[in-house]
Amino acid sequence: MANQIGDYFAAYPDRDKAVKEIAQHLKNFWEPRMRREILAYLEQTGAPELNEPVRQAVHSLASAPPAVSR
């Protein structure tokens, strides 16, 4: 599913913007459990099956500060 999201944003001429948009999409629409699973997958395997922009987006999620719940 993450690669399909990446395919959508592949049309963006600015790759950095595409990576940010992919990360934002994952933040906005994936439930926390899904994000934790893909982060664990990246950490454990390097996520070789993910397209490079998607891998970068997931990596940026790992380095982002945790969301504050209210």
PDB file with SEQRES, HELIX, SHEET and CRYST1 records, atoms N, CA, C and O in Angstrom:
SEQRES   1 A   70  MET ALA ASN GLN ILE GLY ASP TYR PHE ALA ALA TYR PRO          
SEQRES   2 A   70  ASP ARG ASP LYS ALA VAL LYS GLU ILE ALA GLN HIS LEU          
SEQRES   3 A   70  LYS ASN PHE TRP GLU PRO ARG MET ARG ARG GLU ILE LEU          
SEQRES   4 A   70  ALA TYR LEU GLU GLN THR GLY ALA PRO GLU LEU ASN GLU          
SEQRES   5 A   70  PRO VAL ARG GLN ALA VAL HIS SER LEU ALA SER ALA PRO          
SEQRES   6 A   70  PRO ALA VAL SER ARG                                          
HELIX    1 AA1 ALA A    2  PHE A    9  1                                   8    
HELIX    2 AA2 ARG A   15  PHE A   29  1                                  15    
HELIX    3 AA3 PRO A   32  THR A   45  1                                  14    
HELIX    4 AA4 GLU A   52  SER A   63  1                                  12    
CRYST1    1.000    1.000    1.000  90.00  90.00  90.00 P 1           1          
ATOM      1  N   MET A   1       0.826  -1.190   0.000  1.00  0.00           N  
ATOM      2  CA  MET A   1       0.000   0.000   0.000  1.00  0.00           C  
ATOM      3  C   MET A   1       0.873   1.258   0.000  1.00  0.00           C  
ATOM      4  O   MET A   1       0.555   2.227  -0.689  1.00  0.00           O  
ATOM      5  N   ALA A   2       1.960   1.253   0.758  1.00  0.00           N  
ATOM      6  CA  ALA A   2       2.827   2.434   0.825  1.00  0.00           C  
ATOM      7  C   ALA A   2       3.414   2.740  -0.548  1.00  0.00           C  
ATOM      8  O   ALA A   2       3.525   3.903  -0.936  1.00  0.00           O  
ATOM      9  N   ASN A   3       3.789   1.694  -1.282  1.00  0.00           N  
ATOM     10  CA  ASN A   3       4.337   1.946  -2.618  1.00  0.00           C  
ATOM     11  C   ASN A   3       3.280   2.528  -3.547  1.00  0.00           C  
ATOM     12  O   ASN A   3       3.609   3.326  -4.424  1.00  0.00           O  
ATOM     13  N   GLN A   4       2.038   2.152  -3.377  1.00  0.00           N  
ATOM     14  CA  GLN A   4       0.971   2.726  -4.193  1.00  0.00           C  
ATOM     15  C   GLN A   4       0.821   4.215  -3.898  1.00  0.00           C  
ATOM     16  O   GLN A   4       0.588   5.011  -4.808  1.00  0.00           O  
ATOM     17  N   ILE A   5       0.953   4.584  -2.650  1.00  0.00           N  
ATOM     18  CA  ILE A   5       0.922   6.009  -2.281  1.00  0.00           C  
ATOM     19  C   ILE A   5       2.110   6.707  -2.937  1.00  0.00           C  
ATOM     20  O   ILE A   5       1.979   7.799  -3.489  1.00  0.00           O  
ATOM     21  N   GLY A   6       3.260   6.062  -2.866  1.00  0.00           N  
ATOM     22  CA  GLY A   6       4.453   6.627  -3.509  1.00  0.00           C  
ATOM     23  C   GLY A   6       4.275   6.781  -5.005  1.00  0.00           C  
ATOM     24  O   GLY A   6       4.731   7.766  -5.587  1.00  0.00           O  
ATOM     25  N   ASP A   7       3.613   5.815  -5.640  1.00  0.00           N  
ATOM     26  CA  ASP A   7       3.364   5.909  -7.084  1.00  0.00           C  
ATOM     27  C   ASP A   7       2.525   7.147  -7.410  1.00  0.00           C  
ATOM     28  O   ASP A   7       2.756   7.819  -8.416  1.00  0.00           O  
ATOM     29  N   TYR A   8       1.558   7.433  -6.552  1.00  0.00           N  
ATOM     30  CA  TYR A   8       0.718   8.619  -6.779  1.00  0.00           C  
ATOM     31  C   TYR A   8       1.570   9.884  -6.754  1.00  0.00           C  
ATOM     32  O   TYR A   8       1.426  10.750  -7.617  1.00  0.00           O  
ATOM     33  N   PHE A   9       2.451   9.990  -5.771  1.00  0.00           N  
ATOM     34  CA  PHE A   9       3.251  11.204  -5.629  1.00  0.00           C  
ATOM     35  C   PHE A   9       4.469  11.220  -6.552  1.00  0.00           C  
ATOM     36  O   PHE A   9       5.191  12.216  -6.594  1.00  0.00           O  
ATOM     37  N   ALA A  10       4.707  10.153  -7.281  1.00  0.00           N  
ATOM     38  CA  ALA A  10       5.838  10.105  -8.213  1.00  0.00           C  
ATOM     39  C   ALA A  10       5.696  11.142  -9.323  1.00  0.00           C  
ATOM     40  O   ALA A  10       6.682  11.512  -9.960  1.00  0.00           O  
ATOM     41  N   ALA A  11       4.483  11.607  -9.552  1.00  0.00           N  
ATOM     42  CA  ALA A  11       4.253  12.605 -10.597  1.00  0.00           C  
ATOM     43  C   ALA A  11       4.750  13.990 -10.181  1.00  0.00           C  
ATOM     44  O   ALA A  11       4.867  14.885 -11.019  1.00  0.00           O  
ATOM     45  N   TYR A  12       5.044  14.169  -8.888  1.00  0.00           N  
ATOM     46  CA  TYR A  12       5.532  15.466  -8.432  1.00  0.00           C  
ATOM     47  C   TYR A  12       6.918  15.724  -9.027  1.00  0.00           C  
ATOM     48  O   TYR A  12       7.788  14.857  -8.942  1.00  0.00           O  
ATOM     49  N   PRO A  13       7.139  16.881  -9.619  1.00  0.00           N  
ATOM     50  CA  PRO A  13       8.457  17.162 -10.197  1.00  0.00           C  
ATOM     51  C   PRO A  13       9.533  17.380  -9.131  1.00  0.00           C  
ATOM     52  O   PRO A  13      10.718  17.171  -9.393  1.00  0.00           O  
ATOM     53  N   ASP A  14       9.128  17.794  -7.943  1.00  0.00           N  
ATOM     54  CA  ASP A  14      10.066  18.036  -6.835  1.00  0.00           C  
ATOM     55  C   ASP A  14      10.076  16.807  -5.929  1.00  0.00           C  
ATOM     56  O   ASP A  14       9.115  16.566  -5.198  1.00  0.00           O  
ATOM     57  N   ARG A  15      11.156  16.032  -5.974  1.00  0.00           N  
ATOM     58  CA  ARG A  15      11.227  14.788  -5.212  1.00  0.00           C  
ATOM     59  C   ARG A  15      11.139  15.028  -3.705  1.00  0.00           C  
ATOM     60  O   ARG A  15      10.486  14.259  -2.998  1.00  0.00           O  
ATOM     61  N   ASP A  16      11.784  16.079  -3.204  1.00  0.00           N  
ATOM     62  CA  ASP A  16      11.727  16.352  -1.766  1.00  0.00           C  
ATOM     63  C   ASP A  16      10.295  16.629  -1.329  1.00  0.00           C  
ATOM     64  O   ASP A  16       9.863  16.183  -0.266  1.00  0.00           O  
ATOM     65  N   LYS A  17       9.565  17.367  -2.155  1.00  0.00           N  
ATOM     66  CA  LYS A  17       8.164  17.650  -1.834  1.00  0.00           C  
ATOM     67  C   LYS A  17       7.349  16.361  -1.854  1.00  0.00           C  
ATOM     68  O   LYS A  17       6.471  16.163  -1.015  1.00  0.00           O  
ATOM     69  N   ALA A  18       7.643  15.487  -2.813  1.00  0.00           N  
ATOM     70  CA  ALA A  18       6.937  14.199  -2.887  1.00  0.00           C  
ATOM     71  C   ALA A  18       7.176  13.383  -1.617  1.00  0.00           C  
ATOM     72  O   ALA A  18       6.245  12.789  -1.073  1.00  0.00           O  
ATOM     73  N   VAL A  19       8.415  13.356  -1.150  1.00  0.00           N  
ATOM     74  CA  VAL A  19       8.730  12.608   0.078  1.00  0.00           C  
ATOM     75  C   VAL A  19       7.957  13.201   1.252  1.00  0.00           C  
ATOM     76  O   VAL A  19       7.394  12.461   2.059  1.00  0.00           O  
ATOM     77  N   LYS A  20       7.923  14.526   1.353  1.00  0.00           N  
ATOM     78  CA  LYS A  20       7.180  15.169   2.446  1.00  0.00           C  
ATOM     79  C   LYS A  20       5.695  14.866   2.350  1.00  0.00           C  
ATOM     80  O   LYS A  20       5.043  14.631   3.368  1.00  0.00           O  
ATOM     81  N   GLU A  21       5.156  14.868   1.148  1.00  0.00           N  
ATOM     82  CA  GLU A  21       3.726  14.586   0.969  1.00  0.00           C  
ATOM     83  C   GLU A  21       3.396  13.131   1.310  1.00  0.00           C  
ATOM     84  O   GLU A  21       2.350  12.845   1.892  1.00  0.00           O  
ATOM     85  N   ILE A  22       4.290  12.225   0.946  1.00  0.00           N  
ATOM     86  CA  ILE A  22       4.076  10.816   1.293  1.00  0.00           C  
ATOM     87  C   ILE A  22       4.064  10.663   2.820  1.00  0.00           C  
ATOM     88  O   ILE A  22       3.191   9.997   3.378  1.00  0.00           O  
ATOM     89  N   ALA A  23       5.033  11.281   3.482  1.00  0.00           N  
ATOM     90  CA  ALA A  23       5.092  11.208   4.948  1.00  0.00           C  
ATOM     91  C   ALA A  23       3.839  11.820   5.569  1.00  0.00           C  
ATOM     92  O   ALA A  23       3.278  11.277   6.520  1.00  0.00           O  
ATOM     93  N   GLN A  24       3.410  12.945   5.025  1.00  0.00           N  
ATOM     94  CA  GLN A  24       2.215  13.591   5.567  1.00  0.00           C  
ATOM     95  C   GLN A  24       0.980  12.719   5.362  1.00  0.00           C  
ATOM     96  O   GLN A  24       0.116  12.642   6.235  1.00  0.00           O  
ATOM     97  N   HIS A  25       0.903  12.066   4.210  1.00  0.00           N  
ATOM     98  CA  HIS A  25      -0.211  11.155   3.951  1.00  0.00           C  
ATOM     99  C   HIS A  25      -0.215  10.020   4.985  1.00  0.00           C  
ATOM    100  O   HIS A  25      -1.263   9.669   5.528  1.00  0.00           O  
ATOM    101  N   LEU A  26       0.959   9.456   5.247  1.00  0.00           N  
ATOM    102  CA  LEU A  26       1.042   8.370   6.232  1.00  0.00           C  
ATOM    103  C   LEU A  26       0.635   8.863   7.609  1.00  0.00           C  
ATOM    104  O   LEU A  26      -0.018   8.136   8.357  1.00  0.00           O  
ATOM    105  N   LYS A  27       1.012  10.093   7.956  1.00  0.00           N  
ATOM    106  CA  LYS A  27       0.623  10.655   9.251  1.00  0.00           C  
ATOM    107  C   LYS A  27      -0.882  10.880   9.330  1.00  0.00           C  
ATOM    108  O   LYS A  27      -1.511  10.600  10.350  1.00  0.00           O  
ATOM    109  N   ASN A  28      -1.448  11.391   8.240  1.00  0.00           N  
ATOM    110  CA  ASN A  28      -2.857  11.774   8.251  1.00  0.00           C  
ATOM    111  C   ASN A  28      -3.813  10.590   8.149  1.00  0.00           C  
ATOM    112  O   ASN A  28      -4.876  10.592   8.771  1.00  0.00           O  
ATOM    113  N   PHE A  29      -3.442   9.590   7.376  1.00  0.00           N  
ATOM    114  CA  PHE A  29      -4.426   8.563   7.034  1.00  0.00           C  
ATOM    115  C   PHE A  29      -4.111   7.163   7.537  1.00  0.00           C  
ATOM    116  O   PHE A  29      -4.987   6.298   7.516  1.00  0.00           O  
ATOM    117  N   TRP A  30      -2.914   6.920   7.978  1.00  0.00           N  
ATOM    118  CA  TRP A  30      -2.609   5.590   8.524  1.00  0.00           C  
ATOM    119  C   TRP A  30      -2.805   5.635  10.020  1.00  0.00           C  
ATOM    120  O   TRP A  30      -2.406   6.594  10.682  1.00  0.00           O  
ATOM    121  N   GLU A  31      -3.419   4.601  10.549  1.00  0.00           N  
ATOM    122  CA  GLU A  31      -3.605   4.550  11.996  1.00  0.00           C  
ATOM    123  C   GLU A  31      -2.243   4.294  12.658  1.00  0.00           C  
ATOM    124  O   GLU A  31      -1.341   3.739  12.032  1.00  0.00           O  
ATOM    125  N   PRO A  32      -2.101   4.696  13.914  1.00  0.00           N  
ATOM    126  CA  PRO A  32      -0.796   4.567  14.587  1.00  0.00           C  
ATOM    127  C   PRO A  32      -0.201   3.161  14.525  1.00  0.00           C  
ATOM    128  O   PRO A  32       1.010   3.006  14.370  1.00  0.00           O  
ATOM    129  N   ARG A  33      -1.042   2.146  14.646  1.00  0.00           N  
ATOM    130  CA  ARG A  33      -0.521   0.771  14.597  1.00  0.00           C  
ATOM    131  C   ARG A  33       0.161   0.499  13.256  1.00  0.00           C  
ATOM    132  O   ARG A  33       1.222  -0.125  13.211  1.00  0.00           O  
ATOM    133  N   MET A  34      -0.449   0.969  12.165  1.00  0.00           N  
ATOM    134  CA  MET A  34       0.141   0.766  10.843  1.00  0.00           C  
ATOM    135  C   MET A  34       1.481   1.499  10.729  1.00  0.00           C  
ATOM    136  O   MET A  34       2.443   0.968  10.175  1.00  0.00           O  
ATOM    137  N   ARG A  35       1.529   2.719  11.256  1.00  0.00           N  
ATOM    138  CA  ARG A  35       2.792   3.466  11.207  1.00  0.00           C  
ATOM    139  C   ARG A  35       3.862   2.765  12.032  1.00  0.00           C  
ATOM    140  O   ARG A  35       5.016   2.686  11.611  1.00  0.00           O  
ATOM    141  N   ARG A  36       3.487   2.254  13.210  1.00  0.00           N  
ATOM    142  CA  ARG A  36       4.477   1.534  14.035  1.00  0.00           C  
ATOM    143  C   ARG A  36       4.991   0.303  13.291  1.00  0.00           C  
ATOM    144  O   ARG A  36       6.181  -0.004  13.344  1.00  0.00           O  
ATOM    145  N   GLU A  37       4.101  -0.396  12.603  1.00  0.00           N  
ATOM    146  CA  GLU A  37       4.506  -1.607  11.886  1.00  0.00           C  
ATOM    147  C   GLU A  37       5.466  -1.294  10.745  1.00  0.00           C  
ATOM    148  O   GLU A  37       6.451  -2.006  10.550  1.00  0.00           O  
ATOM    149  N   ILE A  38       5.188  -0.241   9.996  1.00  0.00           N  
ATOM    150  CA  ILE A  38       6.086   0.060   8.878  1.00  0.00           C  
ATOM    151  C   ILE A  38       7.420   0.615   9.388  1.00  0.00           C  
ATOM    152  O   ILE A  38       8.461   0.389   8.770  1.00  0.00           O  
ATOM    153  N   LEU A  39       7.394   1.336  10.504  1.00  0.00           N  
ATOM    154  CA  LEU A  39       8.642   1.798  11.110  1.00  0.00           C  
ATOM    155  C   LEU A  39       9.470   0.615  11.598  1.00  0.00           C  
ATOM    156  O   LEU A  39      10.687   0.589  11.412  1.00  0.00           O  
ATOM    157  N   ALA A  40       8.818  -0.357  12.218  1.00  0.00           N  
ATOM    158  CA  ALA A  40       9.525  -1.553  12.683  1.00  0.00           C  
ATOM    159  C   ALA A  40      10.092  -2.326  11.492  1.00  0.00           C  
ATOM    160  O   ALA A  40      11.212  -2.835  11.544  1.00  0.00           O  
ATOM    161  N   TYR A  41       9.313  -2.405  10.433  1.00  0.00           N  
ATOM    162  CA  TYR A  41       9.775  -3.088   9.214  1.00  0.00           C  
ATOM    163  C   TYR A  41      11.022  -2.387   8.669  1.00  0.00           C  
ATOM    164  O   TYR A  41      11.988  -3.047   8.288  1.00  0.00           O  
ATOM    165  N   LEU A  42      11.002  -1.065   8.633  1.00  0.00           N  
ATOM    166  CA  LEU A  42      12.167  -0.311   8.158  1.00  0.00           C  
ATOM    167  C   LEU A  42      13.375  -0.573   9.055  1.00  0.00           C  
ATOM    168  O   LEU A  42      14.481  -0.811   8.569  1.00  0.00           O  
ATOM    169  N   GLU A  43      13.156  -0.526  10.355  1.00  0.00           N  
ATOM    170  CA  GLU A  43      14.257  -0.700  11.287  1.00  0.00           C  
ATOM    171  C   GLU A  43      14.840  -2.116  11.223  1.00  0.00           C  
ATOM    172  O   GLU A  43      16.056  -2.294  11.296  1.00  0.00           O  
ATOM    173  N   GLN A  44      13.979  -3.109  11.088  1.00  0.00           N  
ATOM    174  CA  GLN A  44      14.436  -4.495  11.132  1.00  0.00           C  
ATOM    175  C   GLN A  44      15.031  -4.987   9.822  1.00  0.00           C  
ATOM    176  O   GLN A  44      15.933  -5.825   9.817  1.00  0.00           O  
ATOM    177  N   THR A  45      14.519  -4.456   8.699  1.00  0.00           N  
ATOM    178  CA  THR A  45      14.939  -5.015   7.412  1.00  0.00           C  
ATOM    179  C   THR A  45      15.558  -3.998   6.463  1.00  0.00           C  
ATOM    180  O   THR A  45      16.192  -4.371   5.476  1.00  0.00           O  
ATOM    181  N   GLY A  46      15.376  -2.713   6.761  1.00  0.00           N  
ATOM    182  CA  GLY A  46      15.808  -1.684   5.817  1.00  0.00           C  
ATOM    183  C   GLY A  46      14.765  -1.438   4.744  1.00  0.00           C  
ATOM    184  O   GLY A  46      14.957  -0.596   3.866  1.00  0.00           O  
ATOM    185  N   ALA A  47      13.666  -2.166   4.810  1.00  0.00           N  
ATOM    186  CA  ALA A  47      12.524  -2.004   3.912  1.00  0.00           C  
ATOM    187  C   ALA A  47      12.921  -2.052   2.427  1.00  0.00           C  
ATOM    188  O   ALA A  47      12.646  -1.116   1.675  1.00  0.00           O  
ATOM    189  N   PRO A  48      13.566  -3.145   2.017  1.00  0.00           N  
ATOM    190  CA  PRO A  48      14.025  -3.218   0.628  1.00  0.00           C  
ATOM    191  C   PRO A  48      12.900  -3.237  -0.407  1.00  0.00           C  
ATOM    192  O   PRO A  48      13.133  -2.946  -1.580  1.00  0.00           O  
ATOM    193  N   GLU A  49      11.694  -3.575   0.019  1.00  0.00           N  
ATOM    194  CA  GLU A  49      10.586  -3.642  -0.942  1.00  0.00           C  
ATOM    195  C   GLU A  49       9.921  -2.290  -1.167  1.00  0.00           C  
ATOM    196  O   GLU A  49       9.097  -2.142  -2.069  1.00  0.00           O  
ATOM    197  N   LEU A  50      10.279  -1.309  -0.349  1.00  0.00           N  
ATOM    198  CA  LEU A  50       9.684   0.023  -0.537  1.00  0.00           C  
ATOM    199  C   LEU A  50      10.450   0.805  -1.598  1.00  0.00           C  
ATOM    200  O   LEU A  50      11.673   0.712  -1.702  1.00  0.00           O  
ATOM    201  N   ASN A  51       9.706   1.573  -2.377  1.00  0.00           N  
ATOM    202  CA  ASN A  51      10.343   2.490  -3.323  1.00  0.00           C  
ATOM    203  C   ASN A  51      11.148   3.514  -2.523  1.00  0.00           C  
ATOM    204  O   ASN A  51      10.811   3.821  -1.380  1.00  0.00           O  
ATOM    205  N   GLU A  52      12.205   4.033  -3.126  1.00  0.00           N  
ATOM    206  CA  GLU A  52      13.105   4.926  -2.399  1.00  0.00           C  
ATOM    207  C   GLU A  52      12.399   6.146  -1.792  1.00  0.00           C  
ATOM    208  O   GLU A  52      12.653   6.454  -0.627  1.00  0.00           O  
ATOM    209  N   PRO A  53      11.523   6.861  -2.523  1.00  0.00           N  
ATOM    210  CA  PRO A  53      10.851   7.999  -1.884  1.00  0.00           C  
ATOM    211  C   PRO A  53       9.997   7.582  -0.689  1.00  0.00           C  
ATOM    212  O   PRO A  53       9.897   8.312   0.297  1.00  0.00           O  
ATOM    213  N   VAL A  54       9.389   6.412  -0.784  1.00  0.00           N  
ATOM    214  CA  VAL A  54       8.562   5.920   0.327  1.00  0.00           C  
ATOM    215  C   VAL A  54       9.458   5.574   1.512  1.00  0.00           C  
ATOM    216  O   VAL A  54       9.130   5.893   2.654  1.00  0.00           O  
ATOM    217  N   ARG A  55      10.572   4.931   1.245  1.00  0.00           N  
ATOM    218  CA  ARG A  55      11.512   4.590   2.321  1.00  0.00           C  
ATOM    219  C   ARG A  55      11.981   5.872   3.021  1.00  0.00           C  
ATOM    220  O   ARG A  55      12.063   5.915   4.249  1.00  0.00           O  
ATOM    221  N   GLN A  56      12.286   6.909   2.241  1.00  0.00           N  
ATOM    222  CA  GLN A  56      12.707   8.176   2.842  1.00  0.00           C  
ATOM    223  C   GLN A  56      11.586   8.783   3.674  1.00  0.00           C  
ATOM    224  O   GLN A  56      11.832   9.324   4.752  1.00  0.00           O  
ATOM    225  N   ALA A  57      10.367   8.694   3.181  1.00  0.00           N  
ATOM    226  CA  ALA A  57       9.228   9.243   3.921  1.00  0.00           C  
ATOM    227  C   ALA A  57       9.035   8.505   5.235  1.00  0.00           C  
ATOM    228  O   ALA A  57       8.801   9.124   6.273  1.00  0.00           O  
ATOM    229  N   VAL A  58       9.134   7.187   5.191  1.00  0.00           N  
ATOM    230  CA  VAL A  58       8.979   6.399   6.423  1.00  0.00           C  
ATOM    231  C   VAL A  58      10.129   6.724   7.376  1.00  0.00           C  
ATOM    232  O   VAL A  58       9.924   6.848   8.584  1.00  0.00           O  
ATOM    233  N   HIS A  59      11.316   6.858   6.840  1.00  0.00           N  
ATOM    234  CA  HIS A  59      12.460   7.216   7.678  1.00  0.00           C  
ATOM    235  C   HIS A  59      12.223   8.562   8.350  1.00  0.00           C  
ATOM    236  O   HIS A  59      12.582   8.744   9.514  1.00  0.00           O  
ATOM    237  N   SER A  60      11.627   9.498   7.634  1.00  0.00           N  
ATOM    238  CA  SER A  60      11.364  10.819   8.235  1.00  0.00           C  
ATOM    239  C   SER A  60      10.348  10.696   9.371  1.00  0.00           C  
ATOM    240  O   SER A  60      10.395  11.467  10.329  1.00  0.00           O  
ATOM    241  N   LEU A  61       9.433   9.734   9.271  1.00  0.00           N  
ATOM    242  CA  LEU A  61       8.488   9.514  10.369  1.00  0.00           C  
ATOM    243  C   LEU A  61       9.222   9.040  11.617  1.00  0.00           C  
ATOM    244  O   LEU A  61       8.865   9.397  12.740  1.00  0.00           O  
ATOM    245  N   ALA A  62      10.253   8.231  11.400  1.00  0.00           N  
ATOM    246  CA  ALA A  62      11.010   7.706  12.531  1.00  0.00           C  
ATOM    247  C   ALA A  62      11.747   8.812  13.263  1.00  0.00           C  
ATOM    248  O   ALA A  62      11.935   8.733  14.476  1.00  0.00           O  
ATOM    249  N   SER A  63      12.161   9.832  12.547  1.00  0.00           N  
ATOM    250  CA  SER A  63      12.932  10.900  13.174  1.00  0.00           C  
ATOM    251  C   SER A  63      12.064  12.073  13.613  1.00  0.00           C  
ATOM    252  O   SER A  63      12.557  13.024  14.219  1.00  0.00           O  
ATOM    253  N   ALA A  64      10.768  12.005  13.304  1.00  0.00           N  
ATOM    254  CA  ALA A  64       9.860  13.086  13.691  1.00  0.00           C  
ATOM    255  C   ALA A  64       9.531  12.977  15.174  1.00  0.00           C  
ATOM    256  O   ALA A  64       9.454  11.872  15.712  1.00  0.00           O  
ATOM    257  N   PRO A  65       9.337  14.110  15.838  1.00  0.00           N  
ATOM    258  CA  PRO A  65       8.944  14.043  17.242  1.00  0.00           C  
ATOM    259  C   PRO A  65       7.569  13.393  17.364  1.00  0.00           C  
ATOM    260  O   PRO A  65       6.740  13.530  16.464  1.00  0.00           O  
ATOM    261  N   PRO A  66       7.318  12.690  18.460  1.00  0.00           N  
ATOM    262  CA  PRO A  66       6.020  12.027  18.623  1.00  0.00           C  
ATOM    263  C   PRO A  66       4.890  13.048  18.696  1.00  0.00           C  
ATOM    264  O   PRO A  66       5.058  14.164  19.189  1.00  0.00           O  
ATOM    265  N   ALA A  67       3.745  12.630  18.193  1.00  0.00           N  
ATOM    266  CA  ALA A  67       2.568  13.491  18.235  1.00  0.00           C  
ATOM    267  C   ALA A  67       2.101  13.643  19.674  1.00  0.00           C  
ATOM    268  O   ALA A  67       2.211  12.717  20.477  1.00  0.00           O  
ATOM    269  N   VAL A  68       1.589  14.798  19.981  1.00  0.00           N  
ATOM    270  CA  VAL A  68       1.072  15.060  21.320  1.00  0.00           C  
ATOM    271  C   VAL A  68      -0.414  14.755  21.314  1.00  0.00           C  
ATOM    272  O   VAL A  68      -1.172  15.355  20.551  1.00  0.00           O  
ATOM    273  N   SER A  69      -0.833  13.829  22.156  1.00  0.00           N  
ATOM    274  CA  SER A  69      -2.259  13.515  22.231  1.00  0.00           C  
ATOM    275  C   SER A  69      -2.905  14.375  23.306  1.00  0.00           C  
ATOM    276  O   SER A  69      -2.291  14.714  24.317  1.00  0.00           O  
ATOM    277  N   ARG A  70      -4.126  14.707  23.062  1.00  0.00           N  
ATOM    278  CA  ARG A  70      -4.875  15.559  23.994  1.00  0.00           C  
ATOM    279  C   ARG A  70      -6.030  14.803  24.578  1.00  0.00           C  
ATOM    280  O   ARG A  70      -6.781  15.350  25.386  1.00  0.00           O  
TER     281      ARG A  70                                                      
END                                                                             
